[in-house]
Amino acid sequence: MRLPEEYAKYLGLGAEIAATLIIPIGLGLVVDIFFDTSPYGVLIGAIFGIGIFFTLIFKIAKDFNKKKGQHLEKDD
């Protein structure tokens, strides 16, 4: 059975991943509306959001591998 702390960790991770895409695209949309530059603000926001998303995924994978390695060392 999973503990509520584990659910909170994964929920936070999901929210963080969603925010890396939603915030830059939303800011691009605001720029497009304010400066009437549609669709360039959204496109630039999407590119930045995807870049941040991949950076976050690589960081998560690195942390996961580090924790997995520490777990294996404890079992030895």
C-alpha beads as a LAMMPS data file, in Angstrom:
LAMMPS data file: protein, C-alpha beads

76 atoms
75 bonds

1 atom types
1 bond types

-500.0 500.0 xlo xhi
-500.0 500.0 ylo yhi
-500.0 500.0 zlo zhi

Masses

1 110.0

Atoms # bond

1 1 1 0.000 0.000 0.000
2 1 1 1.295 3.413 -0.925
3 1 1 1.621 6.099 1.665
4 1 1 0.018 9.543 1.225
5 1 1 3.529 11.057 1.141
6 1 1 4.272 9.075 -2.025
7 1 1 1.069 10.298 -3.646
8 1 1 1.933 13.873 -2.716
9 1 1 5.400 13.477 -4.237
10 1 1 3.995 12.252 -7.555
11 1 1 1.210 14.827 -7.569
12 1 1 3.767 17.582 -7.033
13 1 1 5.917 16.170 -9.816
14 1 1 2.961 16.120 -12.201
15 1 1 2.045 19.694 -11.320
16 1 1 5.644 20.790 -11.861
17 1 1 5.759 19.157 -15.285
18 1 1 2.421 20.706 -16.275
19 1 1 3.559 24.136 -15.097
20 1 1 6.719 23.965 -17.217
21 1 1 4.511 23.865 -20.296
22 1 1 1.514 25.966 -19.274
23 1 1 3.299 29.017 -17.835
24 1 1 5.580 29.848 -20.818
25 1 1 2.772 29.275 -23.318
26 1 1 0.425 31.427 -21.223
27 1 1 2.999 34.205 -21.036
28 1 1 3.436 33.960 -24.803
29 1 1 -0.312 34.296 -25.220
30 1 1 -0.329 37.412 -23.024
31 1 1 2.492 38.890 -25.116
32 1 1 0.560 38.092 -28.303
33 1 1 -2.574 39.794 -27.005
34 1 1 -0.724 42.829 -25.634
35 1 1 1.548 43.445 -28.643
36 1 1 -0.706 41.900 -31.336
37 1 1 2.096 39.565 -32.490
38 1 1 0.071 36.378 -32.855
39 1 1 1.230 33.509 -33.087
40 1 1 4.890 34.293 -32.382
41 1 1 4.588 34.741 -28.614
42 1 1 2.841 31.398 -28.185
43 1 1 5.388 29.670 -30.427
44 1 1 8.347 31.119 -28.533
45 1 1 6.634 30.253 -25.238
46 1 1 6.085 26.686 -26.449
47 1 1 9.737 26.341 -27.452
48 1 1 10.892 27.616 -24.059
49 1 1 8.369 25.395 -22.290
50 1 1 9.548 22.300 -24.150
51 1 1 13.162 23.161 -23.378
52 1 1 12.373 23.559 -19.681
53 1 1 10.334 20.340 -19.800
54 1 1 13.244 18.294 -21.176
55 1 1 15.645 19.857 -18.672
56 1 1 13.283 18.856 -15.860
57 1 1 12.898 15.301 -17.207
58 1 1 16.681 14.835 -17.405
59 1 1 17.057 16.181 -13.850
60 1 1 14.376 13.774 -12.588
61 1 1 16.032 10.839 -14.371
62 1 1 19.427 11.767 -12.921
63 1 1 18.002 11.998 -9.394
64 1 1 16.178 8.695 -9.852
65 1 1 19.339 6.923 -10.994
66 1 1 21.296 8.411 -8.098
67 1 1 18.699 7.200 -5.572
68 1 1 18.562 3.788 -7.229
69 1 1 22.370 3.502 -6.985
70 1 1 22.298 4.438 -3.294
71 1 1 19.576 1.868 -2.697
72 1 1 21.659 -0.855 -4.342
73 1 1 24.712 0.064 -2.240
74 1 1 22.667 -0.288 0.947
75 1 1 21.626 -3.815 -0.029
76 1 1 25.233 -4.986 -0.457

Bonds

1 1 1 2
2 1 2 3
3 1 3 4
4 1 4 5
5 1 5 6
6 1 6 7
7 1 7 8
8 1 8 9
9 1 9 10
10 1 10 11
11 1 11 12
12 1 12 13
13 1 13 14
14 1 14 15
15 1 15 16
16 1 16 17
17 1 17 18
18 1 18 19
19 1 19 20
20 1 20 21
21 1 21 22
22 1 22 23
23 1 23 24
24 1 24 25
25 1 25 26
26 1 26 27
27 1 27 28
28 1 28 29
29 1 29 30
30 1 30 31
31 1 31 32
32 1 32 33
33 1 33 34
34 1 34 35
35 1 35 36
36 1 36 37
37 1 37 38
38 1 38 39
39 1 39 40
40 1 40 41
41 1 41 42
42 1 42 43
43 1 43 44
44 1 44 45
45 1 45 46
46 1 46 47
47 1 47 48
48 1 48 49
49 1 49 50
50 1 50 51
51 1 51 52
52 1 52 53
53 1 53 54
54 1 54 55
55 1 55 56
56 1 56 57
57 1 57 58
58 1 58 59
59 1 59 60
60 1 60 61
61 1 61 62
62 1 62 63
63 1 63 64
64 1 64 65
65 1 65 66
66 1 66 67
67 1 67 68
68 1 68 69
69 1 69 70
70 1 70 71
71 1 71 72
72 1 72 73
73 1 73 74
74 1 74 75
75 1 75 76
